[in-house]
Amino acid sequence: MKQIIYTEWLKVKNYRTFWAMLLLALIIIPAGNFMVADKFTENLQQLSKLVGNPFSFPDIWLTMASINSYISALFGLLLIILVTNEYTYRTNRQNIIDGWERKHFVYAKLFWLVLLALLTLVVATISAILVGVIYGNKPFSFEGYEYMLYYFLQLVVMLTIALLIGVLVKRAGMAIVLFVAYNMMLDQLLTFLLKRYVGTMGGLLPLQSGDELLPFPLVGKMVATSDHYDTYVYILAMLCYIILGIFLVFRKILKSDL
Amino acid sequence: MPILTLQNISKRYGAVQALAGVSFEVPAGSVFGILGPNGSGKTTLLGIVTDVLKADTGHFTLFDKTPTARERRQIGTLLETPNFYHYLSGYKNLEISAAVKQRGKDDIARVLDICGLTQRQHSAFKTYSLGMKQRLAIAGVLLGDPEVLILDEPTNGLDPAGIAEVRDLVRRLAGTGKTIILASHLLDEVEKVCTHVAILRKGNLLLSGAVNEVISRNDYIEIAAANNHALQSLLLQYPGCTSAELNGGLLKVMFAAQPDAAAINNYCAQQGIWLSHLQLRKKSLETAFLEITNTPAQ
């Protein structure tokens, strides 16, 4: 594994597009957090008396996780680029020819998936702590941190979808279009239709499962949550999607012509 | 120990049978030419051997073992096109190759030098000409000085000087006892270096084995006299003569075995025909190849 990570490092070390996108994606998290906190504190002080300050501990964790979940797609794009580059340059073949097992190629991309997700969690946590300390009015606490873990899990689901699309579609442009379409519209649309015509299980779609656990902070408190499964159901759903996605990626890479 | 053994390898792309039950063996130390026209299945075959393609049926061994990445790491392979990261320099691309092959970086300078890329080693791959890309791919093959090399159309995109350099390189490597598997549709490319050959057409293996055993490349003679017609009928009676064609002012005479020019000269003189021209000629691999590939598939 060390050898694989070292090789992946050599691939991105001098790749400016990668670093620019990573930096952008990571900066957007605290930038978005601070922007929302600043606007809210400035304009909605009356409301905050009513519903409580969403930027104080422990509510801050849910607030930030919920906001962050809107911009996760950037990391998905980054992963898609890392994957489809290999197909564009046909280096996916060369890596195997030169002496990787096919599964090593999957490990290499899973490494990025895990690293990007962990990096995001760390940055989001630090950012939330800073916002909570600056804009909140209660002492620091890890109570309610599980929302951040839901966010992390949702991010892993989304990155798994990105990886799967990248591996199946192979071409960067098409993969990005499909991924963005699914992320921005298809998942919500299907959720809407399913919830309307089938019922609560509409909330079990891959990205929606995470969203169900990350209700919009203020509204979420006011809306009745009768059409809702227990938390563990959504967590299980997400874990299933992750396992299924990774299984499909392995199957594709191990069985098909490269 | 055979380096590569193929057993009944078949591969189909939709309606196209790319390989149909191909079996042969590549002995250690041989320079093994895989010949065939475009689309005959050469690259598919090497793709299967390097695990980028999956055979539908059949199996193969490398170094007498079930092939894994460990075996591939001992082989330098250039398959079809140079595959490198466009945004990285030649040197950095070879760093990646070295990492995948689990070798150190200390060999990079040597292979860049052999392939004449030392000066441009720090330029991005995307700025390279077609010939330079091909040279970098060959440098990648040589990395770590492997004992076995697989070269698929190695002179693609090279200028005449580059082609000559690659041929010279292959010859030198063959001279050091390395096993080289060379796929090509350019016959003069393999004519002088191959000890063994496999000929493919439309996915079928037409023949394989040591060059001298499987391709009859007996010399022929070109001959002329005052009366070529008389000479023609005379030679057709000569033992071992298979054909005598009048071609311009010369007769092209083929034999079942290696012809002996002195004996033929003597024979004609005894029969009262004095030769004005007699020359031994070598049948080119190209002629032999066309004879083989033009016969209908069995």
Boltz contact constraints between the chains, C-beta under 6 A:
constraints:
  - contact:
      token1: [A, 6]
      token2: [B, 99]
      max_distance: 6.0
  - contact:
      token1: [A, 7]
      token2: [B, 99]
      max_distance: 6.0
  - contact:
      token1: [A, 7]
      token2: [B, 100]
      max_distance: 6.0
  - contact:
      token1: [A, 10]
      token2: [B, 95]
      max_distance: 6.0
  - contact:
      token1: [A, 10]
      token2: [B, 96]
      max_distance: 6.0
  - contact:
      token1: [A, 10]
      token2: [B, 99]
      max_distance: 6.0
  - contact:
      token1: [A, 14]
      token2: [B, 88]
      max_distance: 6.0
  - contact:
      token1: [A, 15]
      token2: [B, 87]
      max_distance: 6.0
  - contact:
      token1: [A, 89]
      token2: [B, 85]
      max_distance: 6.0
  - contact:
      token1: [A, 90]
      token2: [B, 83]
      max_distance: 6.0
  - contact:
      token1: [A, 91]
      token2: [B, 83]
      max_distance: 6.0
  - contact:
      token1: [A, 93]
      token2: [B, 52]
      max_distance: 6.0
  - contact:
      token1: [A, 93]
      token2: [B, 83]
      max_distance: 6.0
  - contact:
      token1: [A, 94]
      token2: [B, 83]
      max_distance: 6.0
  - contact:
      token1: [A, 95]
      token2: [B, 100]
      max_distance: 6.0
  - contact:
      token1: [A, 96]
      token2: [B, 51]
      max_distance: 6.0
  - contact:
      token1: [A, 96]
      token2: [B, 52]
      max_distance: 6.0
  - contact:
      token1: [A, 97]
      token2: [B, 50]
      max_distance: 6.0
  - contact:
      token1: [A, 97]
      token2: [B, 77]
      max_distance: 6.0
  - contact:
      token1: [A, 97]
      token2: [B, 79]
      max_distance: 6.0
  - contact:
      token1: [A, 98]
      token2: [B, 97]
      max_distance: 6.0
  - contact:
      token1: [A, 98]
      token2: [B, 100]
      max_distance: 6.0
  - contact:
      token1: [A, 98]
      token2: [B, 101]
      max_distance: 6.0
  - contact:
      token1: [A, 99]
      token2: [B, 69]
      max_distance: 6.0
  - contact:
      token1: [A, 99]
      token2: [B, 72]
      max_distance: 6.0
  - contact:
      token1: [A, 99]
      token2: [B, 73]
      max_distance: 6.0
  - contact:
      token1: [A, 99]
      token2: [B, 100]
      max_distance: 6.0
  - contact:
      token1: [A, 99]
      token2: [B, 101]
      max_distance: 6.0
  - contact:
      token1: [A, 100]
      token2: [B, 69]
      max_distance: 6.0
  - contact:
      token1: [A, 100]
      token2: [B, 100]
      max_distance: 6.0
  - contact:
      token1: [A, 101]
      token2: [B, 69]
      max_distance: 6.0
  - contact:
      token1: [A, 257]
      token2: [B, 53]
      max_distance: 6.0
  - contact:
      token1: [A, 258]
      token2: [B, 52]
      max_distance: 6.0
